[in-house]
Amino acid sequence: MLSFLHWQVLPPSLQAVIGDVDGRGTDLGVFLFIADLLVLRDGGCLILVLPPEHRWPSEGHRLDALRRGDRLSLPRLALVPRTDFLDWQLPNPNGLPVRVNWRMDFHNPVTPDHFGGVPVHYLTPNNTPAYDLSNWTYRVAELAADGLRYQSYRAVPSSTAPSGYQAEPLGPAVLLEGQHTMPVVWYAADGAAFGEGDLPHLGLANQYLTHYRLKSEYEDLLSRCALPVGVRSGLVDQYGFQRSEDGEPRSPEQLVLSTSTFMDLPEGADFNWKEIRARSLAEHRAYLSLLDETMRRDALVPTQNRGAGRSETEISLTAGQAYALLQSLATQKTSVFENVLEHWCSLTGDSLVPGAGLALTVTPLTPPPRPLPTVGEWLTLHERGVIRAVRCLH
């Protein structure tokens, strides 16, 4: 629902590249949709408005380049996940940043190790490739007295540095003279301060993990109860050993059974089947049902397809909570995009028209109100004997 957007009076330079806002062919709507996913997953993400890579001596040269379709003569939008946003500096707790550090995924190709002729790739706990520090490009944007300065670095191994790596600049720094505002926007679901933000569904995620664990335990217990276990008695002593004819202890031979196997047991030995008692199955099943209902309530699911039907009041209350959450996210997204447009226009020189931005309407999830019957409908029901005359009088 948050992805159904309507653009309102976008700057001409942004409208010209609306299908490629990041220099990689990403549409503006898709770009904001990915930002929504990062916010819901991590609690926040950084939106960068990068300056043009191609710089020209005059405005006429820049306009000629734009007429030729030079994409790098315009700014680019970039998304930085929270895990790649390394550091920032604020002049005060409520101020805007004066320095931000992040890393880009322009890493070098990783040559996999081989184990027995099979290539092996190392992964992090997040199931992403475990790249070395030297396989990333690190960027720093810092406000100085003469303007906004950009610098890129790479990490090179060093035997003298305490961390084992040393920062090496990648080319000269880029200075934007007269630019005294950091063109970055922090997008958080709850409107938190810069660099902060709680996970929107952390409690629900913990419930999913608990549900997964309990479901696995329940299925394992159910399998154990349904699978008989073979038991032999009288074959080993209290220490688990079988005595030979000479009285020497030895481990008993492993018992293997199949559908066509017959065994002769020695005198005094016994064999039977015993099943585990299923006392905790009912408790596990009841707790899983309760956890399912709690997860549905916390996930703001307005309806369900199993069990007794829910009343209209219950559906309206639950849908009202979901509507309030979506409305809050829509308001935050609209505000963030307005800030992005301001930074874009400050880099391109376009004038920001009042009312520029996006329109996002969140429709209520409650059922539509039922229209009241007309007088003719009441009379028809009375003539057919469905209702009594006293009901028509009310």
N, C-alpha and C positions, 0 to 999 in steps of 0.2 A: 504494500500500500504506500510506503514511503518513496517508491520509485516512480510513481505516476506524477510527473512534474510538468509544469507549463512555464516556459521561459517568458520573461517580461522585460522588454527593452534592453537587450544585451548590448554591450559595446560593439561597434562594428568590427574591431579587430578580433574579438572573441567569437563573434558570429561567423566570421570568415573561416575559422579553424575549429568550429564546434564539433566536428567529427574527428579531430586530432588535437586534443588539448595538452597532451603530454609528449608530443613528438614521437609517439610509438603507435599511433593510429587508434587511440582510445577515445570513444565518444564522451561528451561531457556528462550525459546521463549515466553511462556505465561507470565513469570515474566516480561520481557521487555515490552510486550503488556500492561500489567496492569500499568506499570510505564508510558507508553504513555498516557493512559487514565487519570491517576492522574495529569499529566502535563497539558493536555488539559483542565481538569476540574478546577484545583486549581492554575495553573501557575507554579508549581514546586513541586518536592517531593525529599525526601532524600533516597539515596541508601546506605545501611550499609553492610559492609563485617565483620560479626561477627566472633570472633576467635573460634577455636574448644572448645567444652565443655569438652571433655575428653583430659586430658593432661598426657603424659607418660614420664618416667624418661630418655628415650633414643630414638633415631631415630629408632632403631631396633624394640622396643616395638610398636612404632607408626605404622611402616610398617606392623607388624604382625596384628595389629588391623584393618588396612585398608584391608588386605587380607581376614580377617574374615567378612568384610562388615560392619564395625563399621562406620556409617554415622557421628556420633558426633565427630569423630577424624579429621574431615575436617571442614573448614570454612563454613559458611552459609550466604546467601544473605538475606537481609530483606528490605522491603519497608516501609517507614514512611510517611504517608500523611502529608500534610502541617498543618492540624489541630492538629496532634499529635506531631509535632516537636516543643518543648516547648521553648528551649533557646539554644544559642550558644555564643561562645566567640572567637573573631578573634584578633590576635596580631596586625594587621594593616588592614585598609580597603580592601587591595588587597591580604591579606594573607590567608592561610588555617586555619581552626579552630583548636584550642587547647583544646576546651571543647564543648561537645554537650549534651543536655538533651532531652530525648524523653520519650514517654509513650507507652507501649505495650498493646494490647487488650487481655491479659491473665487475664480477670476480673473474679471475683467470680460470681456464678449464682445469679441472682436477683430474689428474691421472690416477685411476684406481689401482690399489694394491691387488695382487693376485695370490690366491691360495689354491694351490693345486690346479692352476690353469683357469680358475674361476675369478672374474673381477669382483672385488669387494669394495663397497662404498660404506663409509662410516656416517651414521646418522646421530642427530642430537635427540634428547628426550621428546622434542616436539615433532619428531619424524622428518626433520629437514636435514639436508646435507651439512655435515660438520666441516665447514670451511676453515682454513687456517687464517690467522690475522692478516697475512700478506695477500690473501685473495680478495680483499675488500678495498673499496675506494672510500676514504674518509673525507668529509667536507665540513668546512667551518664557515659560518657567516657571522660577521661581527660588525657592529656599528662603531665607527670611529669619528673623529672630529671632521674629517674631510669627506665622509660618506660611508657607504656600505661596502664592505670588503669581503670577497669570496676567495677561499683558498682550498685546494684539494691536496690530499696527502695519501701516501701509501705506507704501509708498515713493512720495513725491511729488517731482516734478522741482524742483530748486533750483539756482540759478545761483551760490550762495555755497559750497555744499558741494563738497569736492574730488572726490567720486565723481559729482556731478551729481544726486544724490537725497538726500532727507532723510526720516528716519523720523517719521511722524505717528501718534500713538496713536489707536486706534479705540475710543473710550469709556473709562470708568474701569477701573482694574485690579480684578481679582477676587481677594480674599484669603480663603483657607481657614485660619481660625485653628485652631491646635493641630495642624495637619498638618505634620509635620517629616520626611516621607519623600517622595521624588520618585516619583510613580506611573508610572514608565516601566520597560520591560524591553527589553534589547537581545537580539535573537534572532539568533544566528550558528550556522552549521552545525558549526563545530569548537569551540564553546564558548570563543571568544576573549574578550579583555577588552572592556570597554564601548567601542563605536564602532569596533572592529577586527574583522577576519575576512577570511580569504582566500577567493577564489572556489573553490568545490568542484571544478569541472571546467574550470579554466583551461587545463591542458595539453590536455585533449580539445578545447576550443574552438579552440586554436591549430592542432590537427591538422585540424579541420574547415575552417578557413580555408586551410590549406596544400592540403588535398584539393580544395577548390573551385578554387583557382588552378591546380593541376596538371591537374585535369579540364578546365578551360577551355582551357589550353594544348594538351592532348592532342586535344581536339575540333577546335581551330583547325588544328593540324598535320595531323590526319586529313583535314580538309576541303581543305587545300592540296594534300595528296598525291593526293587523289581528283579534284581539279579540274585539267584540263590548262590550260596557259598558252600562248597564241599567241605565236610568235616570228617576227619578220621580220629577215632579215640582208641586208646590202648596200644598205640604203635610207638610212642616216644615216652620218655620219662619226664619228670618235673623240670628238668633242665633243658628239654628240647632235643635230647639225643636218643638215638636208637642203639640198643645194646646188641653186640654181636654174640655168637655162641661162646666166645671166650670172655665175655663181659666187658669188652672194649667199647667205649662210646664212639659213635660215628653219626654223621648227619644222615637223616632219612632220605631216601630217593624221592625225587620230585614226582608228584602224581599228575599224570596227563590223562584227561578223559576226552572221549569223542563219542559220537553216536553209535559206533560199532565196537567199542572197547569193553571187555569184560575182565574183571579182576577177581583173584582168589585171595582173600584176606587170611592171615594166620589166626589161629585160635586165640580168642580173647580180644581181637581187634574188632572195631565196629565202624560203620560208615553210614552217614545219613545226610540229609539236606536241612539246613536251617536258614531262615530268613530274618533279616534285621527288623526289629519292631519299628513301625512307622509312627512313633508318638509325636515327633516334631513336625511332621509334614503339614498337619492342619494349622499349626502355629505359623509356619513359614508362609503358607498360602494366604492366611488371613492378613498377615503383616504386609505381604506384597500387594494385596488388594487395597489396603489402607494407604500404602505409599503411592499406588497408582492414582488414587483419588486426590491425594495431596499434590502430586505433580501436575495433574490436570487443573487444579485450582490455581496453583502458583504460576502455571503457564498461561493463565487467562484464556482457557479454552471455553468458549461460550456454550457449546453443545457437545453431546457425546452420543455415540451410536449403539451403546449397550446399556443394559440395566433399565430401570424405570425412567420414564420421561421426566424431564425437569420442567418446573413450572415457568411461566412467563416472567414472573418476578425474579426467580433465580437467574434466568438467562439475562435479564436486563441488568441486574446488579453486576454480574461477572463481565458482561460486555461493556458496561460503563467503566470498569477499571481498565480494561484493554483500551478503550477509547481515550481515556485520560493519559495513559502512557504513550500512545501513538501521537496524540496531540502535542504532548511535551517534546517528543522527538522531532516532530515536524517543525515546531517553533524554533528549536535549537538549530536544525538544519537550515532553515531560512536565514537565520541570523549569521550563521557561519558563511553561507554563500554570499551574503552582502559584504562581509569583510573581504572575501576573496576577490570580489569585483573591485573593491576600493584599491587593493594592492595591484591588481591587474592594470587598472587605469593609471595608477601612479607610475608604472613602468612604461606604458605605451603612450601616455599623453592624451588618451581619450577622455572626454568629459563624461562623468557619471550622471546619467539622467535620474532625477528623483523617481522612485518607484521601480528602478531596475532590480532584477533579482529573479526569483522563481516563485511560482504559486503552487502550493501544496495543500490539498484539501483532504482531510481525513473524514471519511463518512462514518457515522455512528454504526455500531454493530448491533444495536438493539432492534428487535422486530418492529416493523412499522405499526403504528396504532391502528386498531381495527375501527372502521367507520361504524357509527351507530345506525341501527336499522331505521328506515323511514316509516312514516305512519302507514303507508300502503303495505309495507312488508309485515308490520305488526298485525294488521287486519287480516292479511292472507294466512299468517300462522294461526290466528284465532279461528278463522273459518275452517281450517283443516284440523282443528282440535289439538294442535301442538301445544298451545298455551291457553291459559284460562283468561276470563274476562278481567279478573282482578289484576293480572299481570299487565294487561293493556292500560289499565287505569294508572299504574305506577309509571 
